[in-house]
Amino acid sequence: MKDTFWRTTIWTITIALLIGAGAGILATSYTSSYLEDYALELSKLTAPLRLTQTQPKQFPSSLEDAIRRFELNNLPSIVNIYPSELNRAYGYTSEDRLATGLILTTDGWILVSQQPNVRFDHTAVSIGDRLYKVEQVVEDNATSVSFLKISADGLAIGGFGSGLDTGLAEQVFVSQQSGSVQLHAVLSVTGSQGISVSSDYLSETVVLSNLSSEPGFVFSLNGDLLGAISIVDKQPVVVPSDAFLPQFRALLEKGSIERPLLGLDTVSLGTTVGMRPEGKRSKNQGALVADKKSILLNGPADKAGIKELDIILSYNGQPITEEQTLARFVSKSKPKDVVVLIVDRASKEVEVRVTLGEM
């Protein structure tokens, strides 16, 4: 009788705990739409760094509230960078500033947009009333950003968002130097239309209204990093955070940047206008391998058997669309990952398994 009582009690407690945990998970899923999955996952792998807080964020109640929060929580993580060899008896002036950086981790990793004629290994970062010499520079030339390392601890940091998920006319914050913030509107998130694009680089960029030609950073009204502003052909281009954060994560985990390689150029059927019906084969979405030149010789896709005129329909079970492009899926993968592609080949669907390479 006693055994039965204790078994019943234990089961009752267990069920109560499961229900309570389930309710907590459900509540969190509804209240943490702005919580960065990237930061949560990375915090497990690099616990001392703690890229962002792991608690759900409350969205600002008004624009004034958003500005107040940004000034309090984000502006301290935006820093100015100066030449380290200058010896100023009375400090630096605004004319001495070479670049603007964004603190990514509490222990001193800093994001900058690459600039011609600036050698970041000869620079110093101004944080508060101190100057920190840059000790390490890691370049990600594919996205035109670099990661700088200084020796520091307990630095202020912000959170991360997805630049590719921003919407038309969405308001965002832009900071192009320490202590400064402006409000802009998203005009579009554009990709290459009607031409063959690489599966291994994100081609989308975020277009903002009235953006000056100076490097800087773009944030959501909730303070999450959406992208870095680079200058290309004297024009400001917003590189989405989705393009460089996976590489930064690899840098923290393994000490170097790694970029997965599929080895294809494809045409998005979702954005292409005027293609002949026989080329699309009644498909309105997918990634078309237009010709043999679109397949990297002896690359991962070539070795796996991808052929000319194949239409890649899905990546690991996820449909390829004009929003969720092949390049976006590849960017979230890692070298040596085995991915499953569903391919339309001469109007028949076949499964192709590809082991991703490394660029």
Secondary structure in CASP SS format (residue, H / E / C, confidence):
PFRMAT SS
TARGET T0000
AUTHOR 0000-0000-0000
METHOD secondary structure of the structure
MODEL  1
M C 1.00
K H 1.00
D H 1.00
T H 1.00
F H 1.00
W H 1.00
R H 1.00
T H 1.00
T H 1.00
I H 1.00
W H 1.00
T H 1.00
I H 1.00
T H 1.00
I H 1.00
A H 1.00
L H 1.00
L H 1.00
I H 1.00
G H 1.00
A H 1.00
G H 1.00
A H 1.00
G H 1.00
I H 1.00
L H 1.00
A H 1.00
T H 1.00
S H 1.00
Y H 1.00
T H 1.00
S C 1.00
S C 1.00
Y C 1.00
L C 1.00
E C 1.00
D H 1.00
Y H 1.00
A H 1.00
L H 1.00
E H 1.00
L H 1.00
S H 1.00
K H 1.00
L H 1.00
T C 1.00
A C 1.00
P C 1.00
L C 1.00
R C 1.00
L C 1.00
T C 1.00
Q C 1.00
T C 1.00
Q C 1.00
P C 1.00
K C 1.00
Q C 1.00
F C 1.00
P C 1.00
S C 1.00
S C 1.00
L H 1.00
E H 1.00
D H 1.00
A H 1.00
I H 1.00
R H 1.00
R H 1.00
F H 1.00
E H 1.00
L H 1.00
N H 1.00
N C 1.00
L H 1.00
P H 1.00
S H 1.00
I E 1.00
V E 1.00
N E 1.00
I E 1.00
Y E 1.00
P E 1.00
S C 1.00
E C 1.00
L C 1.00
N C 1.00
R C 1.00
A C 1.00
Y C 1.00
G C 1.00
Y C 1.00
T C 1.00
S H 1.00
E H 1.00
D H 1.00
R C 1.00
L C 1.00
A E 1.00
T E 1.00
G E 1.00
L E 1.00
I E 1.00
L C 1.00
T C 1.00
T C 1.00
D C 1.00
G C 1.00
W E 1.00
I E 1.00
L E 1.00
V E 1.00
S E 1.00
Q C 1.00
Q C 1.00
P C 1.00
N C 1.00
V C 1.00
R C 1.00
F H 1.00
D H 1.00
H H 1.00
T E 1.00
A E 1.00
V E 1.00
S E 1.00
I E 1.00
G C 1.00
D C 1.00
R E 1.00
L E 1.00
Y E 1.00
K E 1.00
V C 1.00
E C 1.00
Q E 1.00
V E 1.00
V E 1.00
E E 1.00
D E 1.00
N C 1.00
A C 1.00
T C 1.00
S C 1.00
V E 1.00
S E 1.00
F E 1.00
L E 1.00
K E 1.00
I C 1.00
S C 1.00
A C 1.00
D C 1.00
G C 1.00
L C 1.00
A C 1.00
I C 1.00
G C 1.00
G E 1.00
F E 1.00
G C 1.00
S C 1.00
G H 1.00
L H 1.00
D H 1.00
T C 1.00
G C 1.00
L C 1.00
A C 1.00
E C 1.00
Q E 1.00
V E 1.00
F E 1.00
V E 1.00
S E 1.00
Q C 1.00
Q C 1.00
S C 1.00
G C 1.00
S C 1.00
V C 1.00
Q E 1.00
L E 1.00
H E 1.00
A E 1.00
V E 1.00
L E 1.00
S E 1.00
V E 1.00
T E 1.00
G C 1.00
S C 1.00
Q C 1.00
G C 1.00
I C 1.00
S C 1.00
V E 1.00
S E 1.00
S C 1.00
D C 1.00
Y C 1.00
L C 1.00
S C 1.00
E C 1.00
T E 1.00
V E 1.00
V E 1.00
L E 1.00
S C 1.00
N C 1.00
L C 1.00
S C 1.00
S C 1.00
E C 1.00
P C 1.00
G E 1.00
F E 1.00
V E 1.00
F E 1.00
S C 1.00
L C 1.00
N C 1.00
G C 1.00
D E 1.00
L E 1.00
L E 1.00
G E 1.00
A E 1.00
I E 1.00
S E 1.00
I E 1.00
V E 1.00
D C 1.00
K C 1.00
Q E 1.00
P E 1.00
V E 1.00
V E 1.00
V E 1.00
P E 1.00
S H 1.00
D H 1.00
A H 1.00
F H 1.00
L H 1.00
P H 1.00
Q H 1.00
F H 1.00
R H 1.00
A H 1.00
L H 1.00
L H 1.00
E H 1.00
K H 1.00
G C 1.00
S C 1.00
I C 1.00
E C 1.00
R C 1.00
P E 1.00
L E 1.00
L C 1.00
G C 1.00
L E 1.00
D E 1.00
T E 1.00
V E 1.00
S E 1.00
L C 1.00
G C 1.00
T C 1.00
T C 1.00
V C 1.00
G C 1.00
M C 1.00
R C 1.00
P H 1.00
E H 1.00
G H 1.00
K H 1.00
R C 1.00
S C 1.00
K C 1.00
N C 1.00
Q C 1.00
G C 1.00
A E 1.00
L E 1.00
V C 1.00
A C 1.00
D C 1.00
K H 1.00
K H 1.00
S H 1.00
I E 1.00
L C 1.00
L C 1.00
N C 1.00
G C 1.00
P H 1.00
A H 1.00
D H 1.00
K H 1.00
A H 1.00
G C 1.00
I C 1.00
K C 1.00
E C 1.00
L C 1.00
D C 1.00
I E 1.00
I E 1.00
L E 1.00
S E 1.00
Y E 1.00
N C 1.00
G C 1.00
Q E 1.00
P E 1.00
I C 1.00
T C 1.00
E C 1.00
E C 1.00
Q C 1.00
T C 1.00
L H 1.00
A H 1.00
R H 1.00
F H 1.00
V H 1.00
S H 1.00
K C 1.00
S C 1.00
K C 1.00
P C 1.00
K C 1.00
D C 1.00
V E 1.00
V E 1.00
V E 1.00
L E 1.00
I E 1.00
V E 1.00
D E 1.00
R E 1.00
A C 1.00
S C 1.00
K E 1.00
E E 1.00
V E 1.00
E E 1.00
V E 1.00
R E 1.00
V E 1.00
T E 1.00
L C 1.00
G E 1.00
E E 1.00
M C 1.00
END
